[in-house]
Structure formats: C-alpha cells, structure tokens
Amino acid sequence: MKIALITLGCRTNQAESLQLEHNLQDLGHQVVDLDDRPDVCIINTCAVTLKADCQSRQLINKALKRSIKVIATGCYTELNASKLTLSQENLLIIRNPEKDKIINLFSKNIQTDDLITQQSFKHRPIVKVQDGCNYSCSYCTIPMARGRSRSLPFEDILEVIQRYESLGHNEIVLTGIHLGTYGLELKDKRLLPGLLKDILRETKIKRIRLSSLEVREIGDELIELLQDNRLCKHLHIPLQSGDNNILTLMNRMYTREEFASGLDKIIRKIPDISMGTDVIVGFPGEGETEFSTTKSFIEEMPFSYLHVFPYSSRPGTRAAKLPGHTPDAIKKTRVSVLREIGAAQKKAYLERNVGKSLDIILEEHSTEGYLGTTGNYIKALVENKQGLRTGMLVNIGISEIRKTLAIGILLNN
C-alpha cells in the first residue's frame, strides 16, 4: 500500500511520525509523497499557533479533495475535531492517546510488491522518550491536547535506539513535550540524568543530543553528563520573555535573574556550548518598557541563536482573556528587532568556532560538498572527498564563515 505521511510541528510529532514510518515499511508498505497518488494520507497535525491550525486544516482538506483516505491525528485534531467535517467517509480522526495504535490499521492486506528496504534519509533520527506536560503556561494549549506528563519505559527507548544504531545512524535526538520531566512518574524514578547514563552504558551510539529543556531542569548532574564526549554540546532553553512581569503573566515559573544564573552555571562548566532559545513577542501586557527589558536581557545572554515568534492567541487559554493585546504591526516590528539581534549572536558564535576541530554528521550532498550538523549545532559545508557519504561522522576544522554557514576542512579520519 502507498501511504503519505505528513508531519507538522514539534520534534515529538516528528519522532512519532518517524517511528510510524519505520513500522509501515516493516509491514511492507511504501511511504510516498502526497503528489505520488497514495492510497492513504496520514497527517500528524499541530496546534501551537493559529498558523499551525491553518496549515493543518488546509492539508486535511487538500488530501480529501484528491479523494484520498485521510487519517488525521495530532494536537489540531485533538482540539478541533468538532470543526472538521467528520461525516466525510474518507476522514478518520485518531486522538493523541491512540496515536501509537495507527499502525494497527495497516497490519493486514500487505502488498509485497511495494516492499522497500532503503534506509531512511534522516541521518539524525528523533527518539521520543516522553509525552504530555504538567505545566500550565498561560498561552499554551499543548497540555490540553497532550495530557499530563508520561514517560516511556527505558526498555522501549533502548529498543528504538538500538534499531537506529543497527541501521548505521551516528546520532539520536532525545525529545518529549516536556523532556525535563522524564521519569517523574515512573516507579523506578529513573530521571533524565539516569536515562542518559543508561543509554551511554547500554548503547554505542556516538552522539546523543537533547531537545528543549527548561532552565530549572538543568542541574549539576546533567551539566556533568553534558561534558561526556558522546553528549552534544548543545542545549535549547526557552526564555519566552526577559521581563519578570511578563514571565509572571506567562506563568513561566522563573525570573530573569534565575534564568541568567542557570545559563551562567552551564557556560562556566562548558564554555564552548551552543545555547539557543525561544522568545515570544507581543504577549498581552508587553508595552515598550517590557519589550525593551527583554531586548536588553537577550543582548546580555550568551545565546548562539534565537527562535522569535509573535504571540498567537489560543482559544481556551488564560492569556487569551488578558487585557492589553499587542497590535500585529507592533508585533511584526518587535520580531524583526529581535531576529536581528539573534542573527548577530549567531554570527558571533560561528566566528568563535573558526579554527576549532568539530565532529559533523554529513546529511546532504551536492556539487558544492556535504552539508551537515556539528555536535554544537553548527551547519557546515565540507568539500567533496573520495570515500565520504551521507550519514558519516567525521572530524573537520572550521576554516571560515560564509554568511550563516561554516566551511569545514576534512581532518584525518
């Protein structure tokens, strides 16, 4: 059977879809693009912003108009099922808690002629270890869509990692809706540091990368582990605002001072680490003073990149009911200001890496060379050399920076 698998949104969605893709292929199904006339289209939707809502809805309608059977799942369908045309014969809604059972719908009627054996082109596969969130940020609908925090058993995680290891992958990315709460509800109380220790002991995967973590969840034990050569020197730590009043309205559970202290503790132990962040601008109540405070705070922090988003009001959240919503034009201007600062911080971080030796996974190949990602999250271009292939982990020296791309020279490997 030919199946299109389309994914929107976060790394957790991507990890779920990647696992489903492997399972479908194991059953003999062919995963194709939507334009390749699939028999079924699975759409893993997102609802983090109004734009994500719109994209999810448009993709579902696009597939239905092509008379394709559609299986829609994910956060958009979880929160908006009543808005979809559920009477359509070709549309099946699968709730988030049942997402891992989608594969059961394809366990019969395998068309062996469609069997494919090629390895996934994703060279840094994402491994989901946790789902759900116990926090209550005032702007976020994800806890409503995903439920409370739930951790996957170590045995299940190990099985997935060992599979990727057997396929020749050199890096895995551990992800979850709230990764830092891993293990809190497990009987054996194996928390994130314990999970990492077990992965280091039980596997030989060469690089382990962590996705987003809250600053309060990065303690001394985790910082010590991050100094291991197999742990990527890269953290993504959401800030959202640099103003304490806005952080309180967001219900973010920390102050700017606590955030700065957390980053300082990390960088004193790992000076060359890459630390990125998320920032929301135009949150209700953010005037010029609050935005200026956030701007100056970001300029002071040792970020290597920024992800800047305009605030998007989500139905059913406390933030949607707050007074002082910011006009779109002002949000757009503020986004541009912070993105310029982020571009300067990224350039500065890239330039600090010139002359350094870094490991890189080669992910894409062109006439110009191999494009890949270093352990500290730098995109680099490596010249073509005989014997290189995508998926390899090699050492390079950073010789120069061209705009936002590092140029790497292959070292003795």
MOSULMO-V918131 format. One record per helix or strand of 3 or more residues. SS is the DSSP state (@ for helix, = for strand). FROM is the first residue (numbers start at 1). TO is the last residue. If there is no record, write none. Layout:
[[SS | FROM | TO] [SS | FROM | TO]]
This chain:
[[= | 2 | 7] [@ | 11 | 26] [= | 30 | 32] [@ | 34 | 36] [= | 40 | 45] [@ | 50 | 65] [= | 69 | 74] [@ | 75 | 83] [= | 91 | 93] [@ | 96 | 106] [@ | 112 | 114] [= | 124 | 131] [@ | 142 | 146] [@ | 154 | 166] [= | 171 | 176] [@ | 179 | 181] [@ | 192 | 202] [= | 207 | 210] [@ | 215 | 217] [@ | 220 | 225] [= | 234 | 236] [@ | 244 | 250] [@ | 256 | 269] [= | 274 | 281] [@ | 288 | 300] [= | 305 | 310] [@ | 319 | 321] [@ | 328 | 352] [= | 357 | 366] [= | 369 | 374] [= | 379 | 382] [= | 393 | 402] [= | 405 | 410]]
